[in-house]
Structure formats: structure tokens, C-alpha cells
Amino acid sequence: MLAELTAYQPPHFAGSEWIAPLFGTLVFIYGGRVFLQGAWGELRARQPGMMTLIALAITVAFVFSIAVLLGFPGMPLWEELATLITIMLLGHWLEMRSIEQASGALDALAKLLPATATRVTASGTEDVPLETLQEGDIVLVRPGAQVPADGTVIEGEGSVNESMITGESRPVHKRVDDEVIGGTVNGNGSLRVRVTGTGDATALAGIMRLVSEAQSSRSRAQALADRAAFWLTIIAVLAAILTFLAWSLAGAAPGFTIERVVTVLVIACPHALGLAIPLVVAISTTLGARGGLLVRDRRGLEEARNLDAVVFDKTGTLTLGEHRVIEIATDELDQDEALRVAAAVESDSEHPVARAILTSAMERELAVPGSQDFRALPGHGVEAQVDGRTWRVGGPNLLRQLGVAPPPLIADAADRFAERGQSSVYLIDDTEVRAVFAIADQVRPESIEAVRRLHGEGIEVVMLTGDSRTVAASVAEQLGIDTVYAEVLPEEKADRIRELQSSGKRVAMVGDGVNDAPALVAADVGIAIGAGTDVAVEAGDVVLVRSDPRDVPRIIELSKASYRKMVQNLWWAAGYNIVA
């Protein structure tokens, strides 16, 4: 047929009539093998699809051509068979290449680890292959070098770029006892790191494993595509049978009829359906991983677009899970000066309140002076000399012991703190109360934006906590949370999730993946936050590498975008088949 279309007549010589059958058979066996194997797998799974149609089309063309070669009247289809297989192989290659490119970020993750590491020995250092590192080895990470394995800093300080793992763009300062992740880059400062995980035990390997599992897990959209391919296959086969019967009854030549049958099978083949869903899945899960959103189950990501309510655990999720100075009230003293002096007084104390004051001073980058003559006042507070003056820091018991009363401005502030369930700590100079600090679990700055964005999506925000109603109400007021469940025991959290679901809502639970595991499992979408790089967390459809609540609305946005693209692809993939 190609000779007729091109007006080209190939030369004839002895044996030339066997060239087309020979090469056609080779193309069928070698090039068509992938389709025949795919069809066998589909038929064994009782799920005939595009591979079955292609295999049926090329098998019909091959068998008919063999029959003509053996004397059956008609025109052989060797050229058409070779052309069909070549075109289908090209389409299959494009499909696999697209998916491989979409998953290419996983390969990029694998390349983050260096080929060698600088191991510290008794006699100095030595460069060794990465695979020879063992847990407990000490490695040297120079400025600009990649961290070769997960470990703990035992000497040195530096700023490490973790963006390729966590999605956090700002370098993270690392000092002694801080953990580092294999594959991250040391920006400045030299670090000595004790290896705690190598090979498959590293966070990087765990992230790659999670993404791979997510890409292989099935979703409802994929099931829809499979059903569409199944029915299109059935319809195409029926159409081919009707075509054969119609042209046969019309008296058409066998070759003409077979050509039409093969044409129907090829035109109706839903080949693009094989690309419609996997490509979107590969792109969405890879983009999520690069942004610190690790999808464990695609069904969870798919369901996120339908959420009506998002339930947050309070401690460690909406708040830092660590106490800080939330507010400062002073009479005449500057607030930063009051915090600077209080931090100096508390610098030798191990009390949690002392750590809260010291950490808050460091976060404000205040220069904390030294102190002398530190003395603990059991049950009351502490006392020390700062800049030649005696200062005391303590709670209401210290005021009663000293017999002093705060001025009205500071007393009113302390009453306000108490109403919010926050502790009041006073700074006293000799016998005068100079400042009062509100100490509480600090709300994450990111939580406000996260709640605002969820409200913008029309989603109800719920807070679940074991804290008192006073503390819960204070946090809820700061963030604008719609519903609060306070004084809830860990084992009762799943019941609250089911209570919301019973009212017809689709619910996501955001928790730490450990204490909140039952609630994460009970929710329509479980989101484990605060897991860091501990991707071994079992509960949760999505694991957030960063402890950033703003990643929750990002999950919903990713879910909606993925679903839109899936539906769009399905229509484009199946539309021409339906028309045909």
C-alpha cells in the first residue's frame, strides 16, 4: 500500500518477495513484544485495556499477512504492521519518558549524597567511599561540602542549607548536639559529625522510599481511568467485530475488510489514558517532596480537595511546644532592657521559666550581660547581681515574701495574663516591681496565616488540645479558630474526629504522628506535622517535613491542582476515542 501512495516501486530480484515478510515478522516479534506482554498481563488481571487493543490489532494484521503469504486471497499488511508498531512504540516511549522526567527529582535526590566522605581517624583524616561509612564514625564536613550521612554535630558551628530536603530556603544554624541530614550542604564553618545513619537508614533514603510508594499507590482517579480504558476496549472490540461483519456482508475483499478492522482497533485504542494519571501523579508527588510535603498515600492527597474542616492539635502544631515570653509590661523600664536584665539573672538557673526567658532574649538578639552572686530562692525565684545592682526574678510567691505590690500598670497586665491562662513572672529591683513577663507556649507566627488561608478556602478550623479551656480559648482568640475542643485526652481525640464526620464533614487531622496517631487514622486525611525527617511515622497520609502549619493549605491547593489536571487529561485522552 505504501508503494501505491508514494508511486515508488521497489526493485525486484530473486527472493525480494521475502523481504517484507522477514522484516515484518522481526518487527512484530521484537517491537510488538512489549504490547503482547502487556496484553497478557491485562488479560490475566481481567482488566483489558490499551495494551490488549494494540496487541489485538497487530496480531490480526500479522496473522492475516501470514495467511496471504500462504495463499489466502488478499493484500498483505507487512508495511502497515511495521508502521503501526513503530508509531505505537514511539507513543509508548514518549509516555515512559514523560513519567521518568516527572520523577527525575527523585534521581536528583539520590545524587545529593557525595561519592566520598572525609573520615576522622586517630592520625588525621582520610577520604573514603561513602558506602564504607558506618554508624559511629566521625566525619569532617568542610565549608561548601555536602553532609555525607545523617549524624549529630560533636564539634564546630555552621549554617547548613537544607532546602533540598525540607524546602526551607533559609540556612539552618547548627551547633554541637544538633542533628544534620545527609545530602544537605554546609555553608560556612567546619563541622565534625558523628554518623547516626547510612544507606537505607538515612532520611534521604526514607524520603525517596515514601515518594516511590506514593507514586505506586492507587487513587480513585486512576481507578476511573482504568474503568474508562476497560469499557473503551470492550466497545472497540465490538466495533471491530461489527466492522468485519458489515464489510463481509457487503461483499468487500478480505484484505479490505481486515484493513478496516485493524483501523478501528487502532483509532479506538485509549493509549493516552496510560499517560493521563501517572504523569500527574509523578509530577504532584515529586513537587510535593521538593517542597517538604511527603505523600504516603495518594488517596489522602486526592481527598484533600474535598475537606470541610481541618483539625489541629495545639501543642507543637499551632504553637511551638516550648515556653517563651509572650508579652512584657513595664512601668518605666524599656521592655528589651527588662528582658535583658531578667535573662542575666536567670542565666545560671535550670528552671523551665529561666530557659523561656533566656531563649526569648536570644531570639531578640539581645546582649545578655554577666551576673554575679547568683542565688536560688526555692519556691519563690532567683536573685543575682547585674551591673552592680541586685535583681530578683520570680512569681507571685516572691512578691508575697518581699511584701511588695506591683504598680497599677503592671498589676493590670498580670491580671490580663492570668485571664489568658499565662504565667506571670516579675522583675524586681530591690523592693520595686519593674516589669512583668507573660510566659506561655508561644503561638507559631505561621499559624495565623495558615488559619487565614484555610478560611479563605471556606474550610472550618478546629483546635483539639488537652490544655485547659482558658489556655485553649486564648490561643483560639489569637488565631481566629472556629471551634475548640479543650481538656481532651489522647484516647478521646479520635472520637472528636468521628463526631465531626458524623455531621457530614470531611475532616483532616493535623498532629505529631505519635500521640495523635489514632486521630490521624480516623480522619479522612491524616497529616503528620513536626515529624521533621522522621519519615518512618506510620500514621498520616501526608508527612510534613517542616513544622509549618502553612503547609496544610498548600496540600489542599496541590490536591485541587492535581485533580483539575487529572480530569483535563482524562477528557483529552478519552475524548477522541469517544468521538471515534
URGI-V975652 format. One record per backbone hydrogen bond with DSSP energy under -0.5 kcal/mol. CO is the residue of the C=O (numbers start at 0). NH is the residue of the N-H. Records with the same first field share a line. If there is no record, write none. Layout:
# URGI-V975652
CO = NH ; NH
This chain:
# URGI-V975652
0 = 4
1 = 5
2 = 6 ; 7
6 = 8
7 = 9
12 = 15
14 = 17
15 = 18 ; 19
16 = 20
17 = 21
18 = 22
19 = 23
20 = 24
21 = 25
22 = 26
23 = 27
24 = 28
25 = 29 ; 30
26 = 30 ; 31
31 = 35
32 = 36
33 = 37
34 = 38
35 = 39
36 = 40
37 = 41
38 = 42
39 = 43
40 = 44
41 = 46
42 = 45
48 = 52
49 = 53
50 = 54
51 = 55
52 = 56
53 = 57
54 = 58
55 = 59
56 = 60
57 = 61
58 = 62
59 = 63
60 = 64
61 = 65
62 = 66
63 = 67
64 = 68
65 = 69
66 = 71
67 = 70
76 = 80
77 = 81
78 = 82
79 = 83
80 = 84
81 = 85
82 = 86
83 = 87
84 = 88
85 = 89
86 = 90
87 = 91
88 = 92
89 = 93
90 = 94
91 = 95
92 = 96
93 = 97
94 = 98
95 = 99
96 = 100
97 = 101
98 = 102
100 = 103
102 = 105 ; 106
103 = 107
104 = 108
105 = 109
106 = 110
108 = 111
109 = 112
114 = 129
116 = 118 ; 127
117 = 139
118 = 125
120 = 123
123 = 120
125 = 118 ; 127
127 = 116
128 = 131
129 = 132
133 = 136
136 = 138 ; 194
137 = 119
138 = 140 ; 192
139 = 117 ; 141
140 = 190
141 = 144
144 = 185
146 = 182
149 = 195 ; 196
150 = 179
151 = 193
152 = 176
154 = 191
157 = 159 ; 173
158 = 186 ; 187
159 = 161 ; 171
160 = 184
161 = 164 ; 165 ; 166
162 = 166
166 = 168
170 = 172
171 = 159
173 = 157
174 = 177
177 = 152
179 = 150
180 = 183
183 = 146
184 = 160 ; 186
185 = 143
187 = 158
190 = 140 ; 192
191 = 153 ; 154
192 = 138 ; 194
193 = 151
194 = 135
196 = 149
197 = 200
198 = 201
201 = 205
202 = 206
203 = 207
204 = 208
205 = 209
206 = 210
207 = 211
208 = 212
209 = 213
210 = 214
211 = 215
212 = 216
218 = 222
219 = 223
220 = 224
221 = 225
222 = 226
223 = 227
224 = 228
225 = 229
226 = 230
227 = 231
228 = 232
229 = 233
230 = 234
231 = 235
232 = 236
233 = 237
234 = 238
235 = 239
236 = 240
237 = 241
238 = 242
239 = 243
240 = 244
241 = 245
242 = 246
243 = 247
244 = 248
245 = 249
246 = 251
247 = 250
252 = 256
253 = 257
254 = 258
255 = 259
256 = 260
257 = 261
258 = 262
259 = 263
260 = 264
261 = 265
262 = 266
263 = 267
265 = 268
268 = 270
269 = 272
270 = 273
271 = 274 ; 275
272 = 276
274 = 278
275 = 279
276 = 280
277 = 281
278 = 282
279 = 283
280 = 284
281 = 285
282 = 286
283 = 287
284 = 288
285 = 289
286 = 290
287 = 292
288 = 291
291 = 293 ; 544
292 = 294
293 = 295 ; 542
296 = 299 ; 300
297 = 301
298 = 302
299 = 303
301 = 304
302 = 305
303 = 306
307 = 459
308 = 507
309 = 311 ; 461
310 = 509
311 = 463
312 = 317
313 = 316 ; 317 ; 318
317 = 443
321 = 441
323 = 325 ; 439
326 = 437
328 = 435
333 = 337
334 = 338
335 = 339
336 = 340
337 = 341
338 = 342
339 = 343
340 = 344
341 = 345
342 = 346
343 = 346
345 = 348
350 = 354
351 = 355
352 = 356
353 = 357
354 = 358
355 = 324 ; 359
356 = 360
357 = 361
358 = 362
359 = 363
360 = 365
361 = 364
365 = 367
366 = 368
371 = 384
374 = 382
375 = 377
376 = 379 ; 380
379 = 394
380 = 376
381 = 392
382 = 374
383 = 385 ; 390
384 = 371
385 = 388
388 = 385 ; 390
389 = 429
390 = 383
391 = 427
392 = 381
393 = 425
394 = 397 ; 398
395 = 399
396 = 400
397 = 401
398 = 402 ; 403
406 = 410
407 = 411
408 = 412
409 = 413
410 = 414
411 = 415
412 = 416
413 = 417
414 = 418
415 = 419
416 = 419 ; 421
417 = 420
422 = 438
424 = 436
425 = 393 ; 427
426 = 433 ; 434
427 = 391 ; 429
428 = 430 ; 431
431 = 428 ; 433
433 = 330
434 = 426
435 = 328
436 = 424 ; 438
437 = 325 ; 326 ; 439
438 = 422
439 = 323 ; 441
441 = 319
443 = 446 ; 447
444 = 447 ; 448
445 = 449
446 = 450
447 = 451
448 = 452
449 = 453
450 = 454
451 = 455
452 = 456
453 = 456 ; 458
454 = 457
459 = 309 ; 461
460 = 481 ; 482
461 = 311
462 = 484
463 = 313
464 = 487
466 = 486
467 = 471
468 = 472
469 = 473
470 = 474
471 = 475
472 = 476
473 = 477
474 = 478
475 = 479 ; 480
482 = 462
483 = 485
484 = 464
486 = 488
488 = 491 ; 492
489 = 492
491 = 495
492 = 496
493 = 497
494 = 498
495 = 499
496 = 500
497 = 501
498 = 502
499 = 502 ; 504
500 = 503
504 = 506
505 = 307 ; 308
506 = 523 ; 524
507 = 310
508 = 510 ; 526
509 = 312
510 = 528
512 = 538
513 = 516
515 = 519
516 = 520
517 = 521
518 = 522
524 = 508 ; 526
525 = 527 ; 540 ; 541
526 = 510 ; 528
527 = 543
530 = 533
532 = 534
533 = 536
540 = 295 ; 296
541 = 527
542 = 293 ; 544
543 = 530 ; 531
545 = 529 ; 547
546 = 548
547 = 550
548 = 551 ; 552
549 = 553
550 = 554
551 = 555
552 = 556
553 = 557
554 = 558
555 = 559
556 = 560
557 = 561
558 = 562
559 = 563
560 = 564
561 = 565
562 = 566
563 = 567
564 = 568
565 = 569
566 = 570
567 = 571
568 = 572
569 = 573
570 = 574
571 = 575
573 = 577
574 = 578
575 = 579
